[in-house]
Amino acid sequence: MDHLMIAGRTFRSRLMVGTGKFSSNAAMVAAMEGSECEIVTVALRRVDVDNPHDSILAHIDREKYLLLPNTSGARDAEEAVRLARLARAAGCEPWVKLEVTPDPFYLLPDPIETLKAAEILVKDGFVVLPYINADPVLAKRLQEAGTATVMPLGAPIGTNKGVRTRDSIAIIIEQAIVPVVVDAGLGAPSHAAEAMEMGADAVLVNTALAVARDPGAMGMAFKKGVEAGREGYLAGLGRQQDRAEASSPLTGFLGS
Amino acid sequence: MPFQQTLDSYNLAEVEARIVAKRPADVEAALHAAHLGLEEFMALLSPAAAGYLEPMAQRAHRLTMQRFGKTILMYAPLYLSNECTNGCRYCGFNAHNEVPRRTLTLDEIEAEATVLADRGFRHLLLVTGEAPKAADNAYLVAAVERIRSLFSSMSIEVYPMDEPGYRRMIGAGIDGLTLYQETYDRGLYAEMHPFGKKRDFDFRLRAPEHAAAAGMRRIGIGALLGLGKFRVEAFCTGLHALHLARHFWRTHLTVSFPRMRPADGGFQPLNPVSDRDFVQLICALRLLLPDVGLVLSTRESAKLRDNLLPLGITQMSAGSCTSPGGYAEKDESGRQFIIDDDRSAAEVDAMLRSRGYDPVWKDWDTAFHG
C-alpha cells in the first residue's frame, strides 16, 4: 500500500484539513468526514486546549484524527515556541504545525523566525511541520534542523489561486529528504491533483473547503483530486514533447 | 542515513536485470522526462538506449550549455608519492609491482608545483598512494602549506580519511576531494583488493560523507571502468551522487569515469568499456545530474577527448604526468598508468579555444578559506 509516513507514523490519507473559517462546527465536521483526512490542524489561538468542551475540540474525534496544533498568529519564534509548549502541556501530542506569520495582510511566513523556532522545537522533542514560502534552500535548512516535513505554500493563504509557486515547489520535491506537503493556496480539487502529480507527498486544504457551498462534498472532491494526482504520479505521466532534435551529429565520430 | 544503507538495499544482479529489461519505449520516455528518476536513468543505461546515442548526446549537450556554458575548468594532477601498501590488482602502484618507489621531498614538491603553475594551472590535484609511513596527513599538510601560494584551489586524491582528518586538510587549505570507489560491487571489491587498508569497502564508501560533513567544498566520485559491469557501476555512481547531493546540499559534486589504462603489472580489464558504451554512460549521467561537473582526464586519447567535449564534460586535465617528480625531471618511470592524450596544456588550451570553448584556469580563490 502507498502510505504517507511522517516521523515514523503512517497515514492512509494524503490530505490534511484545516479548521478555520467554517460557518459552523457541523460544516467543519462534514468537510473532515468527506475528505477522509487523518490529520486535522487547529489554530491554538482559537481553542482552549485545557477545556474538553471547547467548541472546536469537542467536535474532533481524537481516535480518528491526529490533532495537529498550529501556531498561527505567532509573530516570532518566541511566540511560536511558547504556543507549542502550552499545547503539549495541555496533553496534545508533541506535533506542531509551525506557522510564524508576522505579516497580517498575506500571512506570509517569516523564514528567519520559522527556522529559529524549528531548531528550538526539534531540540525540545517536537515533531515539527513548518509552513514556509516555496524556498528550496530554506526547506533544506529546515530538514537539516530536523523537521519532519516541509510545507511550502502554493499561493498565499486563502487566495485559492492554486500552485503558483510551481517551479520552486518542483525543486523542493526533487531535493527534499522529508515529505513535502503543499500547504495554502489550493482552491480547487484540480489544484490538489496538480500538486500531487508533481510528486508532493501530501497537501493541506482549508479555505477551499470552508467557503464551499457544500463543505462535505468539497472535502470528498479534494480527496478524489489528491488520489487522482497521486495515482497519476505513481503511474508515470506521459511526457510533453521536447523540442525537435538538432541536426549536427555529436556521435558521428563513433562510426556505425 | 549513510549511503551504505541505500547501496545495500539494492541487489546488483537485480539492478542489472532491470536495466537490461528496459525497452526502446522506456528510453524515449526517459529522453523526454523533465527530471530523470532512477527508472529513467536505468532506461538510458540499458542496451536498448544504444540506438539512441545521438538524441542522448544532443540533450546532454543542451543541458550542459544551459547549466555550464562553453567553459572547461583546467586542472593538473601532481603525484607526491607512489609508495603504497595496498594490493589493488589493477593499479601500477600495487605494492607487489617492482616500480621505482619515491616520495617527493618538500623541495621537490615545490619544483613540480612551480612547473605546473608556470604552465598556467591554478587548480591542482595532489595524488598519493596509501603508505602511512611515507605520506601521511602531516606530510600532506606540509606539502599544501609549501605550495599554497601558487594555486587558487587544491584538491586531494589520496587514501580515505575520517571526518577529523578531512577537517585538518581543509584547515591546511584543501577545498576538494577526489575519491573513487573503484567498484560498488562488494564481492568484486574484495577480490580486487586482496590486502592493505583499502580492503575496507565501507570506510572508503563513507569517506565522501566524512569529507562533506567536514565542510569540503568539492567532492568527486566515480567507478573505475573496466572492473564491474559498466551499466551497474554507472547506476550506483548516479545513486551515490544523488545521495550526496540530497544529504550534503552545500557540496559541489563532480563525477569522473576513469577507464582502465594499461598499467605496470599487466592487469587486463574484466569488463572492457567500448567507446560507444562510454558515450552512453557519460550522456546518461549528464541527463540524471544536470548540475554535476563531469571530469575527463588524459586517460583518454586526444581524438576521443575532443569528441567527448560537447557531451557534458566540464573539467579536464592536460599535460599530465602520473609519476612523482615527472614534471620537473621529465622522468616517467614509476608512473601509475600510461596516459593517452599527451598534448601539452597549451595545446589543449588552443584546441578548446578553436572549438569555441573558454578554458577556465582559475575558478576559485584562496580568500574563501579566510
Interface residues (C-beta under 8 A of the other chain):
Chain A: K140 A170 E174 Q175 A176 I177 G236 G238 R239 Q240 Q241 D242 E245 A246 P249 L250 T251 F253 L254
Chain B: A29 L31 H32 A33 A34 H35 E39 L53 E54 P55 A57 Q58 R59 H61 R62 A245 R246 H247 W249 D275 R276 V279 K303 L304 N307 P310 L311
